[in-house]
Amino acid sequence: MDTLNYLVQQMMVFSIPLLIVALGGLYSERSGVVNIALDGIMIIGAFSSVFFIHYAQAHQILSGQSLLLVALLIAGLVGGLFSLLHAVAAIHLKADQTISGTALNIFAPAFAVYVARMILGNKGIGFANQFIIPKVPLLSKIPVIGDLFFTKAYLTTYIGILILVVTWFVLYKTKFGLRLRSCGENPHAADAAGINVYKIRYMGVFLSGVLAGMGGLVFILPISTEFSGDVAGYGFLALAVLIFGQWHPWKILGAAFMFGLMKTISFAYSGIPFFVNLGIPNVIYKLFPYVLTLIILAFTSKNSAAPLASGEPYDKGKR
Protein backbone atom coordinates (compact mmCIF):
# COMPACT_ATOMS: atom_id res chain seq x y z
CA MET A 1 0.00 0.00 0.00
CA ASP A 2 2.87 2.39 0.74
CA THR A 3 4.22 1.81 -2.77
CA LEU A 4 0.78 2.48 -4.28
CA ASN A 5 0.42 5.70 -2.27
CA TYR A 6 3.86 6.83 -3.39
CA LEU A 7 3.13 6.02 -7.04
CA VAL A 8 -0.23 7.81 -7.08
CA GLN A 9 1.08 10.89 -5.28
CA GLN A 10 4.01 11.19 -7.67
CA MET A 11 1.72 10.63 -10.65
CA MET A 12 -0.46 13.55 -9.55
CA VAL A 13 2.65 15.75 -9.31
CA PHE A 14 3.41 15.11 -12.99
CA SER A 15 -0.15 14.78 -14.34
CA ILE A 16 -1.72 17.99 -13.03
CA PRO A 17 0.65 20.43 -14.77
CA LEU A 18 0.24 18.41 -17.98
CA LEU A 19 -3.53 18.65 -17.59
CA ILE A 20 -3.52 22.41 -16.97
CA VAL A 21 -1.17 23.23 -19.86
CA ALA A 22 -2.95 20.88 -22.28
CA LEU A 23 -6.27 22.52 -21.39
CA GLY A 24 -4.60 25.83 -22.15
CA GLY A 25 -3.61 24.53 -25.57
CA LEU A 26 -7.20 23.37 -26.02
CA TYR A 27 -8.57 26.92 -25.76
CA SER A 28 -6.12 28.16 -28.38
CA GLU A 29 -6.57 25.33 -30.85
CA ARG A 30 -10.35 25.28 -30.49
CA SER A 31 -10.28 28.92 -31.55
CA GLY A 32 -8.16 28.02 -34.60
CA VAL A 33 -4.65 28.99 -33.44
CA VAL A 34 -1.99 26.32 -32.89
CA ASN A 35 0.02 27.28 -29.82
CA ILE A 36 3.44 25.67 -30.14
CA ALA A 37 4.70 28.25 -27.63
CA LEU A 38 3.27 26.43 -24.58
CA ASP A 39 6.76 25.46 -23.41
CA GLY A 40 8.03 29.03 -23.58
CA ILE A 41 4.92 30.37 -21.86
CA MET A 42 5.41 27.84 -19.05
CA ILE A 43 8.96 29.11 -18.58
CA ILE A 44 7.88 32.77 -18.46
CA GLY A 45 5.03 31.98 -16.07
CA ALA A 46 7.28 29.94 -13.80
CA PHE A 47 10.02 32.58 -13.90
CA SER A 48 7.77 35.48 -12.93
CA SER A 49 5.94 33.60 -10.18
CA VAL A 50 9.01 31.93 -8.67
CA PHE A 51 10.76 35.30 -8.65
CA PHE A 52 7.77 36.72 -6.76
CA ILE A 53 7.86 33.81 -4.29
CA HIS A 54 11.60 34.34 -3.78
CA TYR A 55 11.05 38.05 -3.09
CA ALA A 56 8.00 37.51 -0.87
CA GLN A 57 9.74 34.88 1.25
CA ALA A 58 12.89 36.97 1.57
CA HIS A 59 10.88 39.97 2.82
CA GLN A 60 8.25 37.89 4.68
CA ILE A 61 5.38 39.50 2.76
CA LEU A 62 3.23 36.40 2.35
CA SER A 63 3.51 32.71 3.19
CA GLY A 64 1.78 29.38 2.77
CA GLN A 65 -1.25 28.91 0.54
CA SER A 66 -1.99 32.63 0.23
CA LEU A 67 1.46 33.12 -1.29
CA LEU A 68 0.83 30.23 -3.66
CA LEU A 69 -2.50 31.66 -4.84
CA VAL A 70 -1.01 35.10 -5.53
CA ALA A 71 1.94 33.49 -7.34
CA LEU A 72 -0.49 31.49 -9.50
CA LEU A 73 -2.33 34.67 -10.44
CA ILE A 74 0.98 36.31 -11.40
CA ALA A 75 2.04 33.28 -13.44
CA GLY A 76 -1.30 33.27 -15.25
CA LEU A 77 -1.32 37.01 -15.95
CA VAL A 78 2.28 37.10 -17.21
CA GLY A 79 1.73 33.94 -19.26
CA GLY A 80 -1.40 35.44 -20.81
CA LEU A 81 0.34 38.68 -21.71
CA PHE A 82 3.33 36.83 -23.17
CA SER A 83 1.02 34.68 -25.29
CA LEU A 84 -0.39 37.83 -26.90
CA LEU A 85 2.89 38.13 -28.82
CA HIS A 86 2.00 34.85 -30.48
CA ALA A 87 -1.59 36.03 -30.97
CA VAL A 88 -0.55 39.22 -32.76
CA ALA A 89 1.83 37.33 -35.05
CA ALA A 90 -0.62 34.51 -35.80
CA ILE A 91 -3.90 36.43 -36.02
CA HIS A 92 -3.18 39.93 -37.30
CA LEU A 93 0.17 39.48 -39.01
CA LYS A 94 -0.90 36.03 -40.31
CA ALA A 95 2.56 34.59 -39.64
CA ASP A 96 3.25 30.88 -39.72
CA GLN A 97 1.98 29.76 -36.32
CA THR A 98 4.65 27.10 -35.86
CA ILE A 99 7.46 29.58 -36.49
CA SER A 100 5.86 32.20 -34.24
CA GLY A 101 5.50 29.71 -31.39
CA THR A 102 9.03 28.41 -31.87
CA ALA A 103 10.39 31.97 -31.63
CA LEU A 104 8.75 32.40 -28.22
CA ASN A 105 10.12 29.02 -27.10
CA ILE A 106 13.64 30.16 -27.98
CA PHE A 107 13.23 33.58 -26.38
CA ALA A 108 11.71 32.49 -23.05
CA PRO A 109 14.56 30.47 -21.47
CA ALA A 110 17.19 32.97 -22.63
CA PHE A 111 15.19 35.85 -21.15
CA ALA A 112 14.61 34.04 -17.84
CA VAL A 113 18.28 33.14 -17.38
CA TYR A 114 19.53 36.60 -18.45
CA VAL A 115 17.21 38.52 -16.11
CA ALA A 116 17.90 36.16 -13.20
CA ARG A 117 21.65 36.64 -13.62
CA MET A 118 21.25 40.41 -13.90
CA ILE A 119 19.22 40.68 -10.70
CA LEU A 120 20.45 37.80 -8.54
CA GLY A 121 23.86 37.06 -10.07
CA ASN A 122 22.80 33.47 -10.67
CA LYS A 123 20.60 31.83 -13.28
CA GLY A 124 18.76 29.85 -10.58
CA ILE A 125 16.02 31.45 -8.47
CA GLY A 126 15.71 29.67 -5.14
CA PHE A 127 12.64 29.42 -2.93
CA ALA A 128 11.42 27.45 0.09
CA ASN A 129 8.72 24.86 -0.58
CA GLN A 130 6.20 25.63 2.14
CA PHE A 131 3.18 24.70 0.06
CA ILE A 132 2.69 20.97 0.63
CA ILE A 133 -0.37 20.04 2.68
CA PRO A 134 0.47 17.12 5.03
CA LYS A 135 -3.18 16.17 5.53
CA VAL A 136 -6.38 17.72 4.23
CA PRO A 137 -8.78 18.04 7.20
CA LEU A 138 -11.52 15.38 7.25
CA LEU A 139 -10.89 14.20 3.67
CA SER A 140 -7.56 12.60 4.61
CA LYS A 141 -9.43 10.26 6.97
CA ILE A 142 -11.41 8.61 4.16
CA PRO A 143 -10.23 4.97 3.85
CA VAL A 144 -7.82 4.35 0.95
CA ILE A 145 -8.80 7.51 -0.99
CA GLY A 146 -7.69 9.74 1.87
CA ASP A 147 -4.14 8.41 1.81
CA LEU A 148 -3.96 8.50 -1.99
CA PHE A 149 -5.30 11.97 -2.74
CA PHE A 150 -5.52 13.99 0.47
CA THR A 151 -2.18 13.45 2.21
CA LYS A 152 1.10 15.12 1.17
CA ALA A 153 -0.91 17.00 -1.43
CA TYR A 154 -0.70 20.38 -3.12
CA LEU A 155 -3.53 22.88 -3.48
CA THR A 156 -2.65 23.05 -7.17
CA THR A 157 -3.92 19.48 -7.62
CA TYR A 158 -7.45 20.51 -6.72
CA ILE A 159 -7.16 23.74 -8.69
CA GLY A 160 -6.20 21.66 -11.74
CA ILE A 161 -9.33 19.51 -11.39
CA LEU A 162 -11.42 22.65 -10.97
CA ILE A 163 -9.92 24.10 -14.15
CA LEU A 164 -10.88 20.88 -15.97
CA VAL A 165 -14.53 21.12 -14.89
CA VAL A 166 -14.72 24.85 -15.67
CA THR A 167 -13.15 24.28 -19.11
CA TRP A 168 -15.68 21.57 -19.97
CA PHE A 169 -18.54 23.81 -18.85
CA VAL A 170 -17.24 26.87 -20.72
CA LEU A 171 -16.61 24.99 -23.98
CA TYR A 172 -19.83 22.98 -24.11
CA LYS A 173 -22.38 24.85 -21.99
CA THR A 174 -21.82 28.54 -22.75
CA LYS A 175 -22.31 30.86 -25.69
CA PHE A 176 -18.62 31.81 -25.59
CA GLY A 177 -17.62 28.14 -25.85
CA LEU A 178 -19.84 27.63 -28.89
CA ARG A 179 -18.36 30.69 -30.56
CA LEU A 180 -14.82 29.58 -29.73
CA ARG A 181 -15.37 26.15 -31.24
CA SER A 182 -17.09 27.58 -34.32
CA CYS A 183 -14.09 29.85 -35.00
CA GLY A 184 -11.83 26.80 -34.96
CA GLU A 185 -14.07 24.74 -37.22
CA ASN A 186 -15.40 27.25 -39.76
CA PRO A 187 -14.35 30.85 -39.12
CA HIS A 188 -16.09 32.19 -42.26
CA ALA A 189 -19.42 30.73 -41.15
CA ALA A 190 -18.83 32.16 -37.69
CA ASP A 191 -18.11 35.58 -39.22
CA ALA A 192 -21.27 35.38 -41.31
CA ALA A 193 -23.20 34.74 -38.08
CA GLY A 194 -21.87 38.00 -36.64
CA ILE A 195 -19.03 36.59 -34.53
CA ASN A 196 -15.81 38.59 -34.35
CA VAL A 197 -13.35 35.82 -35.24
CA TYR A 198 -10.28 37.91 -34.44
CA LYS A 199 -11.57 38.79 -30.96
CA ILE A 200 -12.48 35.19 -30.15
CA ARG A 201 -9.09 33.92 -31.32
CA TYR A 202 -7.30 36.54 -29.23
CA MET A 203 -9.30 35.41 -26.20
CA GLY A 204 -8.52 31.75 -26.93
CA VAL A 205 -4.78 32.40 -27.16
CA PHE A 206 -4.83 34.61 -24.05
CA LEU A 207 -6.62 31.92 -22.00
CA SER A 208 -4.12 29.41 -23.35
CA GLY A 209 -1.29 31.61 -22.07
CA VAL A 210 -2.93 32.05 -18.66
CA LEU A 211 -3.19 28.29 -18.10
CA ALA A 212 0.26 27.54 -19.54
CA GLY A 213 1.81 30.18 -17.29
CA MET A 214 0.09 28.68 -14.25
CA GLY A 215 1.15 25.22 -15.40
CA GLY A 216 4.79 26.33 -15.34
CA LEU A 217 4.58 27.14 -11.64
CA VAL A 218 2.54 24.02 -10.87
CA PHE A 219 5.25 21.92 -12.54
CA ILE A 220 8.18 23.50 -10.68
CA LEU A 221 6.83 23.61 -7.11
CA PRO A 222 6.77 19.88 -6.21
CA ILE A 223 10.02 18.83 -7.92
CA SER A 224 12.53 21.56 -7.08
CA THR A 225 13.37 24.51 -4.84
CA GLU A 226 15.12 26.37 -7.64
CA PHE A 227 14.07 27.53 -11.09
CA SER A 228 16.75 27.91 -13.76
CA GLY A 229 14.78 28.61 -16.92
CA ASP A 230 13.78 25.07 -17.84
CA VAL A 231 10.56 23.02 -17.65
CA ALA A 232 12.01 19.81 -19.15
CA GLY A 233 10.04 20.10 -22.38
CA TYR A 234 6.73 19.80 -20.54
CA GLY A 235 5.02 22.20 -22.92
CA PHE A 236 5.71 19.86 -25.82
CA LEU A 237 4.56 16.87 -23.77
CA ALA A 238 1.35 18.80 -23.04
CA LEU A 239 0.83 19.17 -26.80
CA ALA A 240 1.10 15.38 -27.09
CA VAL A 241 -1.50 15.05 -24.31
CA LEU A 242 -3.77 17.47 -26.19
CA ILE A 243 -3.47 15.45 -29.41
CA PHE A 244 -3.86 12.07 -27.71
CA GLY A 245 -6.84 13.49 -25.79
CA GLN A 246 -8.50 14.35 -29.12
CA TRP A 247 -9.07 18.00 -28.15
CA HIS A 248 -11.71 17.05 -25.54
CA PRO A 249 -11.38 17.94 -21.82
CA TRP A 250 -12.22 14.55 -20.32
CA LYS A 251 -10.08 12.62 -22.78
CA ILE A 252 -7.25 15.04 -22.05
CA LEU A 253 -7.62 14.13 -18.36
CA GLY A 254 -7.12 10.45 -19.17
CA ALA A 255 -4.16 11.23 -21.43
CA ALA A 256 -2.59 13.43 -18.74
CA PHE A 257 -2.83 10.63 -16.17
CA MET A 258 -1.33 8.13 -18.59
CA PHE A 259 1.58 10.39 -19.55
CA GLY A 260 1.97 11.39 -15.90
CA LEU A 261 2.31 7.74 -14.92
CA MET A 262 5.01 7.23 -17.57
CA LYS A 263 6.86 10.29 -16.31
CA THR A 264 6.51 9.06 -12.72
CA ILE A 265 8.11 5.74 -13.61
CA SER A 266 11.04 7.51 -15.29
CA PHE A 267 11.52 9.94 -12.40
CA ALA A 268 10.74 7.87 -9.31
CA TYR A 269 11.52 4.28 -10.33
CA SER A 270 14.34 4.12 -7.78
CA GLY A 271 11.77 4.41 -4.99
CA ILE A 272 9.64 1.53 -6.33
CA PRO A 273 11.08 -1.92 -5.44
CA PHE A 274 9.45 -3.66 -8.42
CA PHE A 275 11.26 -1.48 -10.97
CA VAL A 276 14.54 -1.52 -9.07
CA ASN A 277 14.54 -5.34 -9.04
CA LEU A 278 14.13 -5.49 -12.82
CA GLY A 279 17.74 -4.35 -13.22
CA ILE A 280 16.95 -2.16 -16.26
CA PRO A 281 19.58 0.56 -16.96
CA ASN A 282 18.68 4.06 -15.71
CA VAL A 283 18.78 5.58 -19.19
CA ILE A 284 15.93 3.31 -20.35
CA TYR A 285 13.64 4.70 -17.64
CA LYS A 286 14.60 8.26 -18.55
CA LEU A 287 13.83 7.69 -22.24
CA PHE A 288 10.66 5.69 -21.59
CA PRO A 289 8.01 8.49 -21.55
CA TYR A 290 9.37 10.22 -24.65
CA VAL A 291 9.80 7.09 -26.76
CA LEU A 292 6.35 5.84 -25.76
CA THR A 293 4.91 9.26 -26.60
CA LEU A 294 6.28 9.02 -30.16
CA ILE A 295 4.93 5.48 -30.55
CA ILE A 296 1.46 6.41 -29.26
CA LEU A 297 1.21 9.50 -31.48
CA ALA A 298 2.38 7.53 -34.52
CA PHE A 299 -0.53 5.10 -34.11
CA THR A 300 -3.23 7.57 -33.01
CA SER A 301 -2.57 10.71 -35.05
CA LYS A 302 -4.34 9.26 -38.10
CA ASN A 303 -7.60 9.40 -36.10
CA SER A 304 -7.00 13.05 -35.24
CA ALA A 305 -10.08 15.09 -34.36
CA ALA A 306 -8.35 18.46 -34.55
CA PRO A 307 -10.48 21.54 -35.31
CA LEU A 308 -10.72 21.87 -39.09
CA ALA A 309 -9.39 25.44 -39.25
CA SER A 310 -6.71 25.01 -36.60
CA GLY A 311 -3.43 26.51 -37.76
CA GLU A 312 -4.98 28.40 -40.69
CA PRO A 313 -4.75 32.22 -40.60
CA TYR A 314 -8.16 33.83 -41.01
CA ASP A 315 -8.58 36.52 -43.66
CA LYS A 316 -11.98 38.17 -43.48
CA GLY A 317 -11.88 39.10 -47.15
CA LYS A 318 -11.07 35.63 -48.49
CA ARG A 319 -12.83 32.28 -48.56
Steps between C-alpha positions, in 0.01 A plus 500: 500500500787739574635442149156567349464822701844613388427419135164679496631808680793530261271444202282792610811720524576436132144467365343821631737744326459298179123524539501876562735582211322265258168664589667831424599370158141384455363855526745624238455217253122495536507864394712410195851597616766233555701596807842339468626758751357318805849403617627857483189634672549247781855627547392866512215421739725296727774764490275790597317312775807333651675837502201642689509209747874553551445871569195446722674237712815709532299800625237292686213661308285190459528131584327167458197453277426872469845549348437211263167643382649844431795339319257300284316818406831664404606197296166499319498874430860509374445184295187650345674824410799315354269285288359815339828530308411172334141618451604819321738311271255218425172692478572850372835455329393155370846356567569129492373388840767234546781748437340762725464251785853370452636856524336543841637162612852614412459842660348391833785298658763750384300788648442319831867410546625846393268692734569264791875548458460877472297527820623212716841426347394141440280336239316302770226660711469322833193475721378303802230241433248577772198407292451127557194407705584208735135405550180655370260532797226234505563382142833340594313266736302335219618136469741438210402816306611723786855367494518509120366847425478702821834446674828667396299688240521838331217750464588517131373143455147603590529823303596292195187285535291814542650645182404178318135524608481873422657443156247229414214724612630806313563312174178299487245687712556869424451732206869595510600133474278449196648806333854389583445157349328643192800727432726195504276294274367751246605860564326634186167354611559643846572842347184480291307436823633826644784359711822700518746223411807709580371588848409140581839373383679762709300387803578134427874565477495721811321231705750249365783720628336544841474124556845425356655764725328350804606154385864611506479581870296188577771290333793658686365511857494127590825395329751773584584795724675686220395616155768538233303570184400146408178295519645179350303529177169470684329740262569266210385201705179693573448537124527121471240467778273742312530298178461162670202642692334586167443865597236405761533589872416161650714307254783742573463409869550132419796578274657720769476220757650250258791726404539600865534135598770449235685806626465377859660168411793677332548743789422293809578141398782484755243529779287212366644155589337326202681718245828496690500118503459485122861614460421719196763772430410850625510652152215273384271639771596856409423443131183300565235780504636673190543187289155375600356842416637476144365146461153593629475809278617303196209257541230747610566814296323355195174514700560865586192704588673837481287808424476533122633857484768457765828650384345689207523882509159661459458769235160665518510593133581153366324165493 
